[in-house]
Amino acid sequence: MINKKTGQGLPNLPLRTIWMLSFGFLGVQMAFSLQSSQMGRIFQTLGADPTKLGFFFILPPLAGLFVQPIVGYFSDRTWTKRFGRRMPYLFVGALVSVIVMFLLPNSGSFGFSTTAGLWFGAITILFMDLSSNVAMQPFKMVVGDMVNEEQKSYAYSIQSFLSNTGSVLATIFPFLLTAIGVANTAPKGEVPASVVISFYVGAAILVIFSLIAVFNVKEYDNATYKKYHGYALNTPEDGQGGFVSLLKRAPKTFWMVSITQFFSWMAFQYLWTYGTGAVADNIFKATDPATLGYQNGGNLFGLMSAVYAVAAVLWSLVLSKIPATRSKIGYALSLLLGAVGFISVFFVHSQYVLIGSFILIGISWAGMMAYPFIMVTNALPGDHMGTYLGLFNGSICLPQIVAAVASFALFPALGSHFPTMILVSGGLMLIGAISVVFIQERDTQSVIKS
C-alpha cells in the first residue's frame, strides 16, 4: 500500500516476522477458548439457574465493549523504547489473565455459598475477559501498523491459524485428562479436576507464548513509522480522534461488516451458552449438571469445540489461497456452511454424526476470524487504526450482549430446551451469510486523508 503523503509503502516482511507478530495469539486464544467452552459448564456446576445463564455471558462482552476502544486509543499514543507501541498492553493483559485463570475454575472450592460462588465466578470471568481483550487487541493492531495490503491476508490467516490451534489445545484438555484418569466429577458445587487442571495448563502456555512475542516483536520506531505512514507514532490531537467523531467518519465497509458480525456473533454466543446442555441432552439424555451423563456431555462439547477449531485451522489455509477479489465469496460461503452446521445440531443424536456438524461450524469460525479484519483494515485510515479497531470490537461485543439479554425471554419461550437455542443460532448465521452480499469493500471516500 502506497502512502499518499510520503510516496513510500510498507515493505514486504519476512514470513518469520509475520508469524512472530501473531505468535502470542495462540496463548491468548487458549484463554478465550477455555472460557467460552467451559463457562456454561462451570456456572451450571456451581448451581446457576439455566434460565438465568445468559447473565454470566453478558459480563465478558460488556467488558470488551469498553476496554478495546480505550486500549486502541492509548496504544495509538504510546511508545516505549524497549517494548514499542502495542506490546506493553499485551504483557499487562497476559499477566492479569494468568491470575484469573487460576481463580475461575476454583470458584466453588473456597467454601462460598452457592450465591457467593456464582458472584465470585462472575467477577472473575469479568476480569478474565478484560485482561484477555487487553492482550489480544495488540496483535490485530500491530498487523495494521507493519503489514502491507499484499501480505495482510496472509497475516490474518496466520492469526486465524494460531488462534484455532490454541482453541484445539484448550478444548481437548478436559477430554484428554479424563481419558488418562483425572476426575471428571466433583462434589456438588465444585468444578471437576479435569477442568481445573486445563485452566492451569492454559495459563502456563499463555505466559510462555506472550513472553516470546513481547521479546521478539520489534515494532517500528518513530522515524521508521513516519517514513512508511507519513505521521509520527504519537498521533497529534487533531480534534478528530474522539470516539464519536471517528464513528461518524467511519467508512461504509466498517458498518456493513459490523452488520454481518452482529448475526454471526449472536450465533456463537448461543453455542457457547447452551452448547454443553444441547450436547448432553441430545447425546446423553442428561439435563442435571450433577450427573455423570451431563459432565460427559461437557467433555464431548469441549471435544466438538476442538473439532470446529481443527476445521477452522484447515479452512483458514484454504481461505489464504482465495484471491482478495473473491473475499466476499469466501466469507459468505463460510458463514452459509456454518449455518448448516448449527441447524444440524438440533437434529443429531449421534456423537459421530455430530462431528460433521461441528466441522461446518468451524468453517464459519475461520471466515469470521479472517475476513472482517481484512476488509475493515483495508478501508481504515492508519493514523487512528488502534482506536478504530477497538471501536470495531463493538461489532463482536454488542451482539453477544444482545443475545445474552434476549435469552432471558427467548430460552423460556422455547421451552427451556438447549438444542432449540442452537437451532436459533443456525438461523442467525444464515442471515449473516446473506448480509455479506451487501458489503462494499474498500470504500475510501469517507476515510480520513493523511
Secondary structure, 3 states (H helix, E strand, C coil): CECCCCCCECCCCCHHHHHHHHCCHHHHHHHHHHHHHHHHHHHHHCCCCHHHHHHHHCHHHHHHHHHHHHHHHHHCCCCECCCECCHHHHHHHHHHHHHHHHHHHHCCCCCCCHHHHHHHHHHHHHHHHHHHHHHHHHHHHHHHHHCCHHHHHHHHHHHHHHHHHHHHHHHHHHHHHHHCCCCCCCCCCCCCHHHHHHHHHHHHHHHHHHHHHHHHCCCCCHHHHHHHHCCCCCCCCCCCCCHHHHHHCCCHHHHHHHHHHHHHHHHHHHHHHHHHHHHHHHHHCCCCCCCHHHHHHHHHHHHHHHHHHHHHHHHHHHHCCCCHHHHHHHHHHHHHHHHHHHHHHHHCCCHHHHHHHHHHHHHHHHHHHHHHHHHHHHHCCCCCHHHHHHHHCHHHHHHHHHHHHHHHHHHHHCCCCHHHHHHHHHHHHHHHHHHHHHCCCCCCCCCCCC
